[in-house]
Amino acid sequence: MEEFNACITAFHNWSREIINSIVYGYNNGYTEGTNNVIKVIKRNAYGYHKFENLRKRIFLVSSENSHQVTT
């Protein structure tokens, strides 16, 4: 089957990365989540006249969410 061969090829091409992700367990989920929160704030903050107000809002929300991180 063509799909099966494509899957095998992908595993073969990315085998080092796949093994490293299993062995080390690191990922960029926290960073991606933070970027998503900032994008939502920017979308909702349309109309802020000063960048400093947007910046303060981002720091406020970030500090509220920092204690919710689980390992």
DOVEXBA-91968 format. One record per residue: residue number from 1; x, y, z of N, C-alpha, C in turn. Coordinates in steps of 0.02 Angstrom, whole numbers. Atoms other than C-alpha are relative to their C-alpha. Layout:
# DOVEXBA-91968
+-----+--------+--------+--------+--------+--------+--------+--------+--------+--------+
| seq |   n.px |   n.py |   n.pz |  ca.px |  ca.py |  ca.pz |   c.px |   c.py |   c.pz |
+-----+--------+--------+--------+--------+--------+--------+--------+--------+--------+
| NUM |      X |      Y |      Z |      X |      Y |      Z |      X |      Y |      Z |
...
+-----+--------+--------+--------+--------+--------+--------+--------+--------+--------+
# end
This chain:
# DOVEXBA-91968
+-----+--------+--------+--------+--------+--------+--------+--------+--------+--------+
| seq |   n.px |   n.py |   n.pz |  ca.px |  ca.py |  ca.pz |   c.px |   c.py |   c.pz |
+-----+--------+--------+--------+--------+--------+--------+--------+--------+--------+
|   1 |     41 |    -59 |      0 |      0 |      0 |      0 |     44 |     63 |      0 |
|   2 |    -38 |    -62 |      6 |     61 |    173 |    -44 |      4 |     38 |     66 |
|   3 |      1 |    -36 |    -64 |      9 |    248 |    124 |     48 |    -32 |     49 |
|   4 |    -44 |     36 |    -45 |    103 |    114 |    220 |     73 |     15 |    -16 |
|   5 |    -68 |    -16 |     21 |    261 |    145 |    119 |     19 |     72 |     19 |
|   6 |    -12 |    -70 |    -20 |    245 |    333 |    151 |     13 |      4 |     75 |
|   7 |     -9 |      0 |    -73 |    231 |    299 |    338 |     69 |    -28 |     18 |
|   8 |    -66 |     31 |    -13 |    384 |    185 |    339 |     56 |     49 |    -20 |
|   9 |    -50 |    -49 |     22 |    482 |    316 |    240 |      6 |     57 |     49 |
|  10 |     -1 |    -55 |    -49 |    433 |    452 |    363 |     36 |    -22 |     64 |
|  11 |    -34 |     25 |    -59 |    487 |    345 |    511 |     75 |     -8 |    -12 |
|  12 |    -71 |      9 |     17 |    650 |    305 |    424 |     36 |     68 |     -3 |
|  13 |    -30 |    -66 |      8 |    685 |    488 |    381 |      6 |     38 |     66 |
|  14 |      3 |    -38 |    -63 |    641 |    552 |    555 |     17 |    -44 |     60 |
|  15 |    -11 |     47 |    -55 |    702 |    405 |    660 |     41 |     31 |     57 |
|  16 |    -40 |    -31 |    -53 |    835 |    505 |    754 |    -42 |     48 |     42 |
|  17 |     42 |    -48 |    -36 |    711 |    641 |    800 |    -53 |    -35 |     42 |
|  18 |     51 |     38 |    -36 |    578 |    516 |    851 |     30 |    -32 |     62 |
|  19 |    -33 |     32 |    -57 |    699 |    421 |    963 |     19 |     53 |     52 |
|  20 |    -19 |    -53 |    -47 |    764 |    583 |   1041 |    -60 |     26 |     38 |
|  21 |     60 |    -25 |    -34 |    587 |    641 |   1080 |    -24 |    -48 |     53 |
|  22 |     21 |     51 |    -50 |    552 |    477 |   1171 |     50 |     -2 |     57 |
|  23 |    -52 |      6 |    -51 |    719 |    471 |   1263 |      2 |     61 |     45 |
|  24 |    -10 |    -61 |    -39 |    730 |    653 |   1319 |    -65 |     31 |     24 |
|  25 |     64 |    -25 |    -23 |    547 |    702 |   1330 |     -9 |     75 |      0 |
|  26 |      8 |    -73 |      3 |    577 |    887 |   1298 |    -45 |     18 |    -59 |
|  27 |     40 |    -26 |     56 |    455 |    985 |   1193 |     -9 |     75 |      9 |
|  28 |      8 |    -73 |     -2 |    408 |   1164 |   1155 |    -73 |     18 |     14 |
|  29 |     71 |    -13 |    -15 |    229 |   1152 |   1220 |    -11 |     63 |     40 |
|  30 |      9 |    -61 |    -41 |    251 |   1289 |   1350 |      8 |     62 |    -43 |
|  31 |    -12 |    -58 |     43 |    321 |   1410 |   1221 |    -58 |      9 |    -48 |
|  32 |     56 |     -5 |     47 |    183 |   1371 |   1096 |    -63 |     24 |     36 |
|  33 |     57 |    -23 |    -39 |     52 |   1395 |   1232 |      4 |     74 |     17 |
|  34 |    -10 |    -71 |    -14 |    126 |   1563 |   1281 |    -12 |     42 |    -61 |
|  35 |     12 |    -37 |     62 |    128 |   1620 |   1100 |    -75 |      3 |    -16 |
|  36 |     72 |      1 |     13 |    -55 |   1568 |   1084 |    -36 |     50 |     45 |
|  37 |     31 |    -47 |    -47 |   -102 |   1667 |   1240 |     12 |     72 |    -23 |
|  38 |    -15 |    -68 |     23 |    -14 |   1822 |   1172 |    -41 |     18 |    -62 |
|  39 |     40 |    -13 |     60 |   -104 |   1805 |   1005 |    -73 |     14 |     18 |
|  40 |     70 |    -12 |    -22 |   -273 |   1794 |   1094 |     -6 |     69 |     32 |
|  41 |      2 |    -66 |    -31 |   -232 |   1948 |   1198 |      3 |     54 |    -54 |
|  42 |     -5 |    -49 |     53 |   -181 |   2043 |   1042 |    -66 |      6 |    -38 |
|  43 |     64 |      0 |     35 |   -343 |   1992 |    956 |    -54 |     37 |     40 |
|  44 |     50 |    -32 |    -43 |   -448 |   2048 |   1104 |     18 |     72 |     17 |
|  45 |    -23 |    -66 |    -20 |   -344 |   2204 |   1134 |     -2 |     50 |    -57 |
|  46 |      5 |    -46 |     55 |   -386 |   2286 |    970 |    -28 |     66 |     26 |
|  47 |     22 |    -65 |    -23 |   -400 |   2470 |   1008 |     42 |     28 |     56 |
|  48 |    -46 |    -28 |    -49 |   -265 |   2487 |   1140 |     38 |     57 |    -33 |
|  49 |    -34 |    -58 |     30 |   -190 |   2658 |   1110 |     74 |     -1 |     14 |
|  50 |    -71 |      0 |    -18 |    -25 |   2623 |   1195 |     25 |    -72 |      3 |
|  51 |    -31 |     66 |     -1 |     89 |   2475 |   1170 |     15 |    -21 |     72 |
|  52 |    -17 |     16 |    -69 |    137 |   2485 |   1354 |    -59 |    -34 |     35 |
|  53 |     58 |     32 |    -30 |    -42 |   2439 |   1403 |     -7 |    -73 |    -23 |
|  54 |      1 |     69 |     25 |    -36 |   2285 |   1291 |     54 |    -41 |     34 |
|  55 |    -56 |     35 |    -32 |    133 |   2238 |   1363 |    -17 |    -18 |     72 |
|  56 |     19 |     13 |    -69 |     67 |   2253 |   1541 |    -51 |    -55 |      5 |
|  57 |     52 |     52 |      1 |    -83 |   2145 |   1498 |     31 |    -69 |    -12 |
|  58 |    -33 |     64 |     15 |     30 |   2009 |   1425 |     37 |    -24 |     62 |
|  59 |    -36 |     20 |    -60 |    139 |   2009 |   1582 |    -48 |    -21 |     56 |
|  60 |     49 |     17 |    -51 |    -14 |   2005 |   1694 |    -28 |    -70 |    -11 |
|  61 |     28 |     66 |     15 |    -91 |   1855 |   1607 |     53 |    -53 |      6 |
|  62 |    -54 |     48 |     -6 |     78 |   1769 |   1598 |     15 |    -17 |     72 |
|  63 |    -14 |     14 |    -71 |    106 |   1787 |   1785 |    -57 |    -39 |     31 |
|  64 |     57 |     38 |    -25 |    -70 |   1721 |   1819 |      4 |    -73 |    -20 |
|  65 |     -2 |     68 |     25 |    -39 |   1567 |   1712 |     64 |    -36 |     19 |
|  66 |    -64 |     32 |    -13 |    139 |   1533 |   1771 |     -5 |    -53 |     56 |
|  67 |      6 |     49 |    -55 |     83 |   1440 |   1928 |    -40 |    -61 |    -21 |
|  68 |     41 |     56 |     23 |    -28 |   1323 |   1825 |     40 |    -51 |    -40 |
|  69 |    -41 |     46 |     39 |    119 |   1237 |   1738 |      9 |    -65 |     38 |
|  70 |    -10 |     66 |    -31 |    126 |   1051 |   1774 |     56 |    -36 |    -36 |
|  71 |    -55 |     38 |     30 |    272 |    936 |   1745 |    -18 |    -72 |     -7 |
+-----+--------+--------+--------+--------+--------+--------+--------+--------+--------+
# end
